[in-house]
Amino acid sequence: MNFKLEIRFAVLMSLLMLLWLSLEFMVGLHNAYIPYHPYVTMLSLFIPIVCSRMVLLEKTEQLNGKIDFKQGFKTGLTVVLFAAVLSIPVQLTFHYLINPDFFDDMRAYSIKRAMMLGLDVVKAKADAVSFFNLTSYLLQSFFGTLIFGSLIAAVMAWRMRTDK
C-alpha cells in the first residue's frame, strides 16, 4: 500500500509541532510566562485539525471528489499512527537541543506555585518530578497523539465525507 500522502502529512504535523514548541520557548512560555503555558498550549490542537482537513481534502481529490467515512478515517488514522511515532524524535529534539532546561523550569515553577498557594511542598515536588521528566513526556506525546489524533480523525472524516 502507498502511504506517501499520509507520511507527508505526519511529517508536516510533526515539524509544525516542533516549531510550536520552539515558539512557546522563544516567547517565554517555558520560563518567564509559565502560568500561561497550559492555556496557550491548547492552541496547538489547531495543528492536527488543520493537517487532518488538508490530508482529507487531498485524499478526496485523489479519489475523484468522493470519500466516505471509512476511507477518511483510515487516512486520518494512518497519519496519526505515523505522527505518534514521529512525536518521539520531536520531543527528544526539543528537550535535548532546543530547551534542555524545560523540566527543571517546570518543576521549579510547580514548587514555587505550591508554596504561594500554601500547599504541601514536598508532595508538589514529588508530583512535579514524576510528571515533568522525559519519559513522562515521551509517553504523553505518543499516547496523546494517538488518542486526540484518532478523535480528530474521526470527526474530520465524518464532517468531510461526500456520501452524506
C-alpha positions as MATLAB code, in Angstrom:
seq = 'MNFKLEIRFAVLMSLLMLLWLSLEFMVGLHNAYIPYHPYVTMLSLFIPIVCSRMVLLEKTEQLNGKIDFKQGFKTGLTVVLFAAVLSIPVQLTFHYLINPDFFDDMRAYSIKRAMMLGLDVVKAKADAVSFFNLTSYLLQSFFGTLIFGSLIAAVMAWRMRTDK';
ca = [
       0.000    0.000    0.000;
       1.210    3.516   -0.786;
       1.366    5.772    2.277;
       3.188    8.737    0.709;
       0.341   11.169    1.390;
      -0.103   10.046    4.990;
       3.637   10.101    5.735;
       3.967   13.558    4.189;
       1.237   14.956    6.433;
       2.575   13.154    9.520;
       5.982   14.729    8.885;
       4.349   18.127    8.315;
       2.359   17.808   11.539;
       5.456   16.761   13.478;
       7.555   19.624   12.136;
       4.776   22.084   12.940;
       4.578   20.718   16.491;
       8.347   21.157   16.895;
       8.016   24.695   15.571;
       5.143   25.337   18.004;
       7.192   24.075   20.978;
      10.118   26.215   19.851;
       7.918   29.311   19.551;
       6.482   28.687   23.028;
      10.033   28.573   24.331;
      11.157   31.676   22.431;
       8.281   33.826   23.730;
       8.969   32.725   27.308;
       6.096   30.327   27.986;
       8.563   27.794   29.384;
      10.157   30.180   31.878;
       9.102   33.842   32.253;
       5.409   33.280   31.432;
       4.916   29.710   32.672;
       1.472   30.462   34.203;
       0.103   30.989   30.682;
       1.728   27.867   29.226;
      -1.152   25.393   29.788;
      -3.663   27.727   28.143;
      -1.570   28.705   25.142;
      -0.541   25.075   24.572;
      -4.202   24.217   23.954;
      -3.994   26.291   20.771;
      -1.575   23.719   19.354;
      -4.602   21.470   18.760;
      -5.235   23.546   15.646;
      -2.202   21.894   14.055;
      -3.693   18.364   13.828;
      -7.125   19.781   12.978;
      -5.779   21.792   10.038;
      -3.491   18.953    8.907;
      -6.396   16.480    9.062;
      -8.517   18.749    6.933;
      -5.700   19.215    4.440;
      -4.931   15.497    4.114;
      -8.619   14.652    3.649;
      -9.030   17.342    1.014;
      -6.085   15.906   -0.875;
      -7.327   12.324   -0.418;
     -10.780   13.328   -1.668;
      -9.137   14.858   -4.721;
      -7.207   11.610   -5.322;
     -10.500    9.696   -5.120;
     -12.169   11.855   -7.786;
     -14.055   14.027   -5.317;
     -15.686   11.201   -3.373;
     -14.702    9.969    0.053;
     -16.720    8.026    2.600;
     -16.239    7.927    6.355;
     -14.254    4.688    6.287;
     -11.767    5.982    3.701;
     -11.398    9.306    5.505;
     -10.969    7.731    8.916;
      -8.450    5.210    7.606;
      -6.426    8.034    6.048;
      -6.599   10.141    9.212;
      -5.725    7.212   11.450;
      -2.726    6.336    9.295;
      -1.449    9.915    9.623;
      -1.999    9.708   13.383;
      -0.030    6.462   13.680;
       2.943    7.893   11.796;
       2.695   11.186   13.735;
       2.639    9.322   17.070;
       5.881    7.576   16.160;
       7.391   10.871   14.999;
       6.336   12.588   18.238;
       9.182   10.754   19.978;
      12.039   12.322   17.963;
      10.204   15.671   18.133;
      10.217   15.536   21.942;
      13.815   14.328   22.072;
      14.945   17.087   19.713;
      13.129   19.741   21.680;
      14.249   18.655   25.139;
      17.867   17.878   24.245;
      18.670   20.542   21.655;
      16.233   23.436   21.965;
      15.235   23.697   25.626;
      17.211   21.356   27.877;
      16.035   23.341   30.942;
      12.324   22.705   30.297;
      11.821   20.081   33.002;
      13.863   21.937   35.628;
      11.938   25.150   34.940;
       8.558   23.409   35.114;
       9.459   21.611   38.361;
      10.714   24.847   39.940;
       7.509   26.647   38.954;
       5.344   23.841   40.363;
       7.154   24.026   43.706;
       7.006   27.834   43.780;
       3.284   27.752   42.977;
       2.640   25.221   45.756;
       4.465   27.458   48.237;
       2.454   30.512   47.133;
      -0.823   28.604   47.497;
       0.146   27.124   50.854;
       0.096   23.554   49.542;
       2.258   20.645   50.637;
       5.605   21.490   49.025;
       7.057   18.004   49.490;
       4.088   16.470   47.666;
       4.224   19.169   44.964;
       7.904   18.428   44.401;
       7.271   14.672   44.160;
       4.378   15.258   41.753;
       6.468   17.630   39.636;
       9.371   15.184   39.446;
       7.072   12.338   38.387;
       5.249   14.459   35.780;
       7.962   16.727   34.363;
      10.506   14.260   33.016;
      11.461   12.953   29.605;
       9.874    9.509   29.970;
       6.573   11.027   31.045;
       6.581   13.497   28.156;
       7.503   10.840   25.595;
       4.562    8.723   26.766;
       2.203   11.711   26.930;
       3.200   12.802   23.457;
       2.890    9.337   21.912;
      -0.411    8.371   23.532;
      -1.826   11.893   23.378;
      -1.195   11.933   19.644;
      -2.881    8.537   19.282;
      -5.930    9.420   21.370;
      -6.598   13.025   20.345;
      -5.457   12.381   16.795;
      -7.901    9.478   16.467;
     -10.756   11.633   17.764;
      -9.848   14.451   15.380;
      -9.542   11.950   12.502;
     -12.994   10.532   13.262;
     -14.662   13.950   13.465;
     -12.939   15.219   10.325;
     -13.742   12.031    8.380;
     -17.387   12.353    9.404;
     -17.585   16.055    8.527;
     -15.736   15.736    5.203;
     -17.415   12.620    3.815;
     -19.069   13.200    0.475;
     -21.714   10.474    0.793;
     -23.984   12.491    3.136;
];
